[in-house]
Protein backbone atom coordinates (compact mmCIF):
# COMPACT_ATOMS: atom_id res chain seq x y z
CA UNK A 1 0.00 0.00 0.00
CA UNK A 2 1.22 3.50 -0.84
CA UNK A 3 0.35 6.25 1.64
CA UNK A 4 1.23 9.83 0.80
CA UNK A 5 0.97 12.88 3.07
CA UNK A 6 -2.26 14.79 2.40
CA UNK A 7 -3.72 17.70 4.38
CA UNK A 8 -3.30 16.74 8.07
CA UNK A 9 -3.09 13.01 7.44
CA UNK A 10 -2.41 10.57 4.63
CA UNK A 11 -3.90 9.61 1.28
CA UNK A 12 -4.01 5.92 0.29
CA UNK A 13 -3.19 5.54 -3.38
CA UNK A 14 -5.68 2.99 -4.76
CA UNK A 15 -6.62 3.87 -8.35
CA UNK A 16 -8.80 1.63 -10.50
CA UNK A 17 -6.69 2.87 -13.41
CA UNK A 18 -3.83 5.19 -14.33
CA UNK A 19 -4.62 7.16 -17.48
CA UNK A 20 -1.60 8.77 -19.15
CA UNK A 21 -1.30 11.38 -21.86
CA UNK A 22 1.27 11.05 -24.59
CA UNK A 23 2.69 14.00 -26.53
CA UNK A 24 1.03 16.66 -24.37
CA UNK A 25 4.07 18.95 -24.59
CA UNK A 26 4.89 20.06 -28.14
CA UNK A 27 8.68 19.85 -27.72
CA UNK A 28 8.47 16.29 -26.37
CA UNK A 29 6.33 15.25 -29.35
CA UNK A 30 8.96 16.73 -31.65
CA UNK A 31 11.92 15.10 -29.90
CA UNK A 32 10.36 11.67 -30.52
CA UNK A 33 9.56 12.53 -34.13
CA UNK A 34 5.77 12.91 -33.75
CA UNK A 35 3.35 15.54 -34.91
CA UNK A 36 1.67 17.68 -32.25
CA UNK A 37 -1.68 15.94 -31.63
CA UNK A 38 -5.03 17.57 -32.37
CA UNK A 39 -6.75 15.65 -29.56
CA UNK A 40 -5.37 13.92 -26.44
CA UNK A 41 -3.39 10.71 -26.94
CA UNK A 42 -4.15 8.42 -24.01
CA UNK A 43 -2.95 5.04 -22.76
CA UNK A 44 -3.19 3.09 -19.51
CA UNK A 45 -0.66 1.89 -16.97
CA UNK A 46 -1.58 -0.87 -14.46
CA UNK A 47 -1.91 0.04 -10.81
CA UNK A 48 0.69 -2.67 -10.11
CA UNK A 49 3.32 -0.37 -11.66
CA UNK A 50 2.97 2.12 -8.77
CA UNK A 51 5.66 2.61 -6.14
CA UNK A 52 6.00 5.28 -3.48
CA UNK A 53 8.79 7.77 -2.74
CA UNK A 54 12.31 6.62 -1.86
CA UNK A 55 11.85 3.19 -3.37
CA UNK A 56 13.50 1.51 -6.37
CA UNK A 57 12.81 1.57 -10.09
CA UNK A 58 13.72 -1.84 -11.52
CA UNK A 59 15.15 -1.95 -15.04
CA UNK A 60 13.68 -5.10 -16.61
CA UNK A 61 15.89 -7.62 -18.38
CA UNK A 62 13.65 -7.43 -21.46
CA UNK A 63 14.63 -3.82 -22.16
CA UNK A 64 17.98 -2.24 -22.94
CA UNK A 65 16.69 1.36 -23.04
CA UNK A 66 14.51 2.57 -20.16
CA UNK A 67 13.64 6.28 -20.07
CA UNK A 68 12.44 8.69 -17.41
CA UNK A 69 9.41 11.01 -17.88
CA UNK A 70 8.27 13.47 -15.19
CA UNK A 71 4.56 14.33 -15.13
CA UNK A 72 2.00 16.32 -13.16
CA UNK A 73 -0.55 13.80 -11.88
CA UNK A 74 -4.19 14.58 -11.14
CA UNK A 75 -6.01 12.59 -8.46
CA UNK A 76 -9.73 12.19 -9.14
CA UNK A 77 -11.93 12.94 -6.12
CA UNK A 78 -15.31 11.53 -7.15
CA UNK A 79 -16.91 9.31 -9.77
CA UNK A 80 -17.84 10.97 -13.04
CA UNK A 81 -18.93 10.24 -16.60
CA UNK A 82 -19.38 12.67 -19.53
CA UNK A 83 -18.01 15.53 -17.42
CA UNK A 84 -18.26 18.92 -19.15
CA UNK A 85 -15.14 21.05 -19.17
CA UNK A 86 -16.89 23.74 -17.12
CA UNK A 87 -17.38 21.29 -14.23
CA UNK A 88 -14.20 19.25 -14.62
CA UNK A 89 -12.30 20.78 -11.71
CA UNK A 90 -15.10 19.76 -9.32
CA UNK A 91 -13.91 16.17 -9.83
CA UNK A 92 -10.29 16.85 -8.86
CA UNK A 93 -9.08 15.96 -5.36
CA UNK A 94 -5.51 17.13 -5.72
CA UNK A 95 -2.14 16.82 -7.44
CA UNK A 96 1.10 14.91 -7.14
CA UNK A 97 4.12 13.87 -9.23
CA UNK A 98 4.27 10.71 -11.32
CA UNK A 99 7.23 9.34 -13.26
CA UNK A 100 6.05 7.54 -16.38
CA UNK A 101 8.96 5.13 -16.74
CA UNK A 102 9.10 3.72 -20.26
CA UNK A 103 10.96 0.86 -21.95
CA UNK A 104 11.69 3.00 -25.02
CA UNK A 105 13.12 0.24 -27.19
CA UNK A 106 10.06 -1.93 -26.59
CA UNK A 107 7.78 1.04 -27.23
CA UNK A 108 9.59 1.79 -30.50
CA UNK A 109 9.12 -1.85 -31.55
CA UNK A 110 5.44 -1.74 -30.60
CA UNK A 111 4.88 1.43 -32.64
CA UNK A 112 6.59 -0.12 -35.68
CA UNK A 113 4.31 -3.17 -35.48
CA UNK A 114 1.19 -1.15 -34.69
CA UNK A 115 0.90 -2.78 -31.25
CA UNK A 116 -0.32 -1.27 -27.94
CA UNK A 117 2.09 0.30 -25.45
CA UNK A 118 1.07 -1.97 -22.56
CA UNK A 119 4.37 -3.82 -22.30
CA UNK A 120 6.77 -0.84 -22.52
CA UNK A 121 4.69 1.16 -20.03
CA UNK A 122 3.44 -1.55 -17.69
CA UNK A 123 6.36 -3.15 -15.85
CA UNK A 124 6.30 -3.22 -12.06
CA UNK A 125 7.87 -0.04 -10.55
CA UNK A 126 7.23 1.94 -13.78
CA UNK A 127 4.97 4.51 -12.06
CA UNK A 128 6.69 6.11 -9.06
CA UNK A 129 4.37 8.60 -7.35
CA UNK A 130 4.71 11.21 -4.60
CA UNK A 131 6.10 12.75 -2.47
CA UNK A 132 2.66 14.00 -1.33
CA UNK A 133 -0.79 14.91 -2.56
CA UNK A 134 -1.58 18.62 -2.59
CA UNK A 135 -5.22 19.71 -2.24
CA UNK A 136 -6.46 21.39 -5.43
CA UNK A 137 -7.52 24.41 -3.35
CA UNK A 138 -3.92 24.96 -2.25
CA UNK A 139 -2.17 24.98 -5.62
CA UNK A 140 -2.74 26.63 -8.99
CA UNK A 141 -1.10 24.22 -11.44
CA UNK A 142 -1.49 26.30 -14.59
CA UNK A 143 2.12 27.54 -14.64
CA UNK A 144 4.52 25.60 -12.40
CA UNK A 145 8.15 24.61 -12.93
CA UNK A 146 8.43 20.90 -13.69
CA UNK A 147 11.75 19.10 -13.93
CA UNK A 148 13.83 15.98 -13.44
CA UNK A 149 17.48 15.27 -12.78
CA UNK A 150 19.57 12.11 -12.77
CA UNK A 151 22.59 11.94 -10.46
CA UNK A 152 22.29 15.68 -9.97
CA UNK A 153 22.24 16.50 -13.71
CA UNK A 154 19.13 18.29 -14.94
CA UNK A 155 17.54 16.36 -17.82
CA UNK A 156 14.05 17.85 -18.04
CA UNK A 157 13.01 21.41 -17.23
CA UNK A 158 9.83 23.12 -18.36
CA UNK A 159 6.56 24.62 -17.12
CA UNK A 160 3.10 23.14 -16.87
CA UNK A 161 1.78 26.10 -18.86
CA UNK A 162 3.29 24.41 -21.93
CA UNK A 163 0.83 21.51 -21.79
CA UNK A 164 -1.14 21.38 -25.04
CA UNK A 165 -4.33 20.08 -23.40
CA UNK A 166 -5.22 21.53 -20.00
CA UNK A 167 -6.64 19.57 -17.09
CA UNK A 168 -10.29 20.49 -17.67
CA UNK A 169 -10.02 19.50 -21.35
CA UNK A 170 -8.32 16.21 -20.42
CA UNK A 171 -11.00 15.28 -17.88
CA UNK A 172 -13.78 16.08 -20.34
CA UNK A 173 -12.11 13.99 -23.06
CA UNK A 174 -11.34 10.96 -20.91
CA UNK A 175 -14.71 10.89 -19.12
CA UNK A 176 -16.50 10.78 -22.47
CA UNK A 177 -14.67 7.50 -23.13
CA UNK A 178 -14.48 5.85 -19.71
CA UNK A 179 -15.95 6.52 -16.28
CA UNK A 180 -13.51 8.17 -13.91
CA UNK A 181 -13.61 6.59 -10.48
CA UNK A 182 -12.65 8.13 -7.16
CA UNK A 183 -8.90 7.66 -6.70
CA UNK A 184 -8.06 7.31 -10.40
CA UNK A 185 -4.86 9.00 -11.55
CA UNK A 186 -4.38 11.06 -14.69
CA UNK A 187 -0.76 11.66 -15.70
CA UNK A 188 -0.77 14.77 -17.88
CA UNK A 189 2.26 14.20 -20.10
CA UNK A 190 5.97 14.94 -19.98
CA UNK A 191 8.10 17.80 -21.33
CA UNK A 192 11.13 17.38 -23.56
CA UNK A 193 14.42 15.97 -22.31
CA UNK A 194 13.49 12.35 -21.70
CA UNK A 195 16.48 10.06 -21.51
CA UNK A 196 17.95 6.80 -20.24
CA UNK A 197 18.14 5.43 -16.72
CA UNK A 198 20.96 3.09 -15.76
CA UNK A 199 21.80 0.76 -12.91
CA UNK A 200 22.90 2.75 -9.86
CA UNK A 201 21.28 6.03 -10.90
CA UNK A 202 19.40 8.29 -8.51
CA UNK A 203 16.50 10.10 -10.17
CA UNK A 204 14.73 13.14 -8.71
CA UNK A 205 11.57 14.65 -10.19
CA UNK A 206 10.08 17.89 -8.95
CA UNK A 207 7.12 20.17 -9.48
CA UNK A 208 6.95 23.61 -7.91
CA UNK A 209 4.60 23.59 -4.93
CA UNK A 210 4.49 19.78 -4.64
CA UNK A 211 8.05 18.80 -3.81
CA UNK A 212 10.65 16.27 -4.96
CA UNK A 213 10.08 12.60 -5.77
CA UNK A 214 13.32 10.65 -5.41
CA UNK A 215 13.99 7.05 -6.45
CA UNK A 216 16.96 4.72 -6.82
CA UNK A 217 17.44 2.70 -10.01
CA UNK A 218 18.60 -0.93 -10.10
CA UNK A 219 18.88 -3.47 -12.89
CA UNK A 220 16.74 -6.58 -12.50
CA UNK A 221 19.77 -8.73 -13.19
CA UNK A 222 21.59 -7.34 -10.13
CA UNK A 223 18.67 -8.27 -7.87
CA UNK A 224 18.45 -11.83 -9.19
CA UNK A 225 22.18 -12.52 -8.93
C-alpha positions as CSV (number, residue, x, y, z in Angstrom):
1,X,0.0,0.0,0.0
2,X,1.2,3.5,-0.8
3,X,0.3,6.2,1.6
4,X,1.2,9.8,0.8
5,X,1.0,12.9,3.1
6,X,-2.3,14.8,2.4
7,X,-3.7,17.7,4.4
8,X,-3.3,16.7,8.1
9,X,-3.1,13.0,7.4
10,X,-2.4,10.6,4.6
11,X,-3.9,9.6,1.3
12,X,-4.0,5.9,0.3
13,X,-3.2,5.5,-3.4
14,X,-5.7,3.0,-4.8
15,X,-6.6,3.9,-8.3
16,X,-8.8,1.6,-10.5
17,X,-6.7,2.9,-13.4
18,X,-3.8,5.2,-14.3
19,X,-4.6,7.2,-17.5
20,X,-1.6,8.8,-19.1
21,X,-1.3,11.4,-21.9
22,X,1.3,11.0,-24.6
23,X,2.7,14.0,-26.5
24,X,1.0,16.7,-24.4
25,X,4.1,19.0,-24.6
26,X,4.9,20.1,-28.1
27,X,8.7,19.9,-27.7
28,X,8.5,16.3,-26.4
29,X,6.3,15.2,-29.3
30,X,9.0,16.7,-31.6
31,X,11.9,15.1,-29.9
32,X,10.4,11.7,-30.5
33,X,9.6,12.5,-34.1
34,X,5.8,12.9,-33.8
35,X,3.3,15.5,-34.9
36,X,1.7,17.7,-32.3
37,X,-1.7,15.9,-31.6
38,X,-5.0,17.6,-32.4
39,X,-6.8,15.7,-29.6
40,X,-5.4,13.9,-26.4
41,X,-3.4,10.7,-26.9
42,X,-4.1,8.4,-24.0
43,X,-3.0,5.0,-22.8
44,X,-3.2,3.1,-19.5
45,X,-0.7,1.9,-17.0
46,X,-1.6,-0.9,-14.5
47,X,-1.9,0.0,-10.8
48,X,0.7,-2.7,-10.1
49,X,3.3,-0.4,-11.7
50,X,3.0,2.1,-8.8
51,X,5.7,2.6,-6.1
52,X,6.0,5.3,-3.5
53,X,8.8,7.8,-2.7
54,X,12.3,6.6,-1.9
55,X,11.8,3.2,-3.4
56,X,13.5,1.5,-6.4
57,X,12.8,1.6,-10.1
58,X,13.7,-1.8,-11.5
59,X,15.2,-1.9,-15.0
60,X,13.7,-5.1,-16.6
61,X,15.9,-7.6,-18.4
62,X,13.6,-7.4,-21.5
63,X,14.6,-3.8,-22.2
64,X,18.0,-2.2,-22.9
65,X,16.7,1.4,-23.0
66,X,14.5,2.6,-20.2
67,X,13.6,6.3,-20.1
68,X,12.4,8.7,-17.4
69,X,9.4,11.0,-17.9
70,X,8.3,13.5,-15.2
71,X,4.6,14.3,-15.1
72,X,2.0,16.3,-13.2
73,X,-0.5,13.8,-11.9
74,X,-4.2,14.6,-11.1
75,X,-6.0,12.6,-8.5
76,X,-9.7,12.2,-9.1
77,X,-11.9,12.9,-6.1
78,X,-15.3,11.5,-7.2
79,X,-16.9,9.3,-9.8
80,X,-17.8,11.0,-13.0
81,X,-18.9,10.2,-16.6
82,X,-19.4,12.7,-19.5
83,X,-18.0,15.5,-17.4
84,X,-18.3,18.9,-19.1
85,X,-15.1,21.1,-19.2
86,X,-16.9,23.7,-17.1
87,X,-17.4,21.3,-14.2
88,X,-14.2,19.3,-14.6
89,X,-12.3,20.8,-11.7
90,X,-15.1,19.8,-9.3
91,X,-13.9,16.2,-9.8
92,X,-10.3,16.8,-8.9
93,X,-9.1,16.0,-5.4
94,X,-5.5,17.1,-5.7
95,X,-2.1,16.8,-7.4
96,X,1.1,14.9,-7.1
97,X,4.1,13.9,-9.2
98,X,4.3,10.7,-11.3
99,X,7.2,9.3,-13.3
100,X,6.1,7.5,-16.4
101,X,9.0,5.1,-16.7
102,X,9.1,3.7,-20.3
103,X,11.0,0.9,-22.0
104,X,11.7,3.0,-25.0
105,X,13.1,0.2,-27.2
106,X,10.1,-1.9,-26.6
107,X,7.8,1.0,-27.2
108,X,9.6,1.8,-30.5
109,X,9.1,-1.8,-31.6
110,X,5.4,-1.7,-30.6
111,X,4.9,1.4,-32.6
112,X,6.6,-0.1,-35.7
113,X,4.3,-3.2,-35.5
114,X,1.2,-1.1,-34.7
115,X,0.9,-2.8,-31.2
116,X,-0.3,-1.3,-27.9
117,X,2.1,0.3,-25.5
118,X,1.1,-2.0,-22.6
119,X,4.4,-3.8,-22.3
120,X,6.8,-0.8,-22.5
121,X,4.7,1.2,-20.0
122,X,3.4,-1.5,-17.7
123,X,6.4,-3.1,-15.8
124,X,6.3,-3.2,-12.1
125,X,7.9,0.0,-10.6
126,X,7.2,1.9,-13.8
127,X,5.0,4.5,-12.1
128,X,6.7,6.1,-9.1
129,X,4.4,8.6,-7.3
130,X,4.7,11.2,-4.6
131,X,6.1,12.7,-2.5
132,X,2.7,14.0,-1.3
133,X,-0.8,14.9,-2.6
134,X,-1.6,18.6,-2.6
135,X,-5.2,19.7,-2.2
136,X,-6.5,21.4,-5.4
137,X,-7.5,24.4,-3.3
138,X,-3.9,25.0,-2.2
139,X,-2.2,25.0,-5.6
140,X,-2.7,26.6,-9.0
141,X,-1.1,24.2,-11.4
142,X,-1.5,26.3,-14.6
143,X,2.1,27.5,-14.6
144,X,4.5,25.6,-12.4
145,X,8.1,24.6,-12.9
146,X,8.4,20.9,-13.7
147,X,11.7,19.1,-13.9
148,X,13.8,16.0,-13.4
149,X,17.5,15.3,-12.8
150,X,19.6,12.1,-12.8
151,X,22.6,11.9,-10.5
152,X,22.3,15.7,-10.0
153,X,22.2,16.5,-13.7
154,X,19.1,18.3,-14.9
155,X,17.5,16.4,-17.8
156,X,14.0,17.8,-18.0
157,X,13.0,21.4,-17.2
158,X,9.8,23.1,-18.4
159,X,6.6,24.6,-17.1
160,X,3.1,23.1,-16.9
161,X,1.8,26.1,-18.9
162,X,3.3,24.4,-21.9
163,X,0.8,21.5,-21.8
164,X,-1.1,21.4,-25.0
165,X,-4.3,20.1,-23.4
166,X,-5.2,21.5,-20.0
167,X,-6.6,19.6,-17.1
168,X,-10.3,20.5,-17.7
169,X,-10.0,19.5,-21.3
170,X,-8.3,16.2,-20.4
171,X,-11.0,15.3,-17.9
172,X,-13.8,16.1,-20.3
173,X,-12.1,14.0,-23.1
174,X,-11.3,11.0,-20.9
175,X,-14.7,10.9,-19.1
176,X,-16.5,10.8,-22.5
177,X,-14.7,7.5,-23.1
178,X,-14.5,5.9,-19.7
179,X,-16.0,6.5,-16.3
180,X,-13.5,8.2,-13.9
181,X,-13.6,6.6,-10.5
182,X,-12.6,8.1,-7.2
183,X,-8.9,7.7,-6.7
184,X,-8.1,7.3,-10.4
185,X,-4.9,9.0,-11.5
186,X,-4.4,11.1,-14.7
187,X,-0.8,11.7,-15.7
188,X,-0.8,14.8,-17.9
189,X,2.3,14.2,-20.1
190,X,6.0,14.9,-20.0
191,X,8.1,17.8,-21.3
192,X,11.1,17.4,-23.6
193,X,14.4,16.0,-22.3
194,X,13.5,12.3,-21.7
195,X,16.5,10.1,-21.5
196,X,18.0,6.8,-20.2
197,X,18.1,5.4,-16.7
198,X,21.0,3.1,-15.8
199,X,21.8,0.8,-12.9
200,X,22.9,2.7,-9.9
201,X,21.3,6.0,-10.9
202,X,19.4,8.3,-8.5
203,X,16.5,10.1,-10.2
204,X,14.7,13.1,-8.7
205,X,11.6,14.6,-10.2
206,X,10.1,17.9,-9.0
207,X,7.1,20.2,-9.5
208,X,6.9,23.6,-7.9
209,X,4.6,23.6,-4.9
210,X,4.5,19.8,-4.6
211,X,8.1,18.8,-3.8
212,X,10.7,16.3,-5.0
213,X,10.1,12.6,-5.8
214,X,13.3,10.7,-5.4
215,X,14.0,7.1,-6.5
216,X,17.0,4.7,-6.8
217,X,17.4,2.7,-10.0
218,X,18.6,-0.9,-10.1
219,X,18.9,-3.5,-12.9
220,X,16.7,-6.6,-12.5
221,X,19.8,-8.7,-13.2
222,X,21.6,-7.3,-10.1
223,X,18.7,-8.3,-7.9
224,X,18.4,-11.8,-9.2
225,X,22.2,-12.5,-8.9
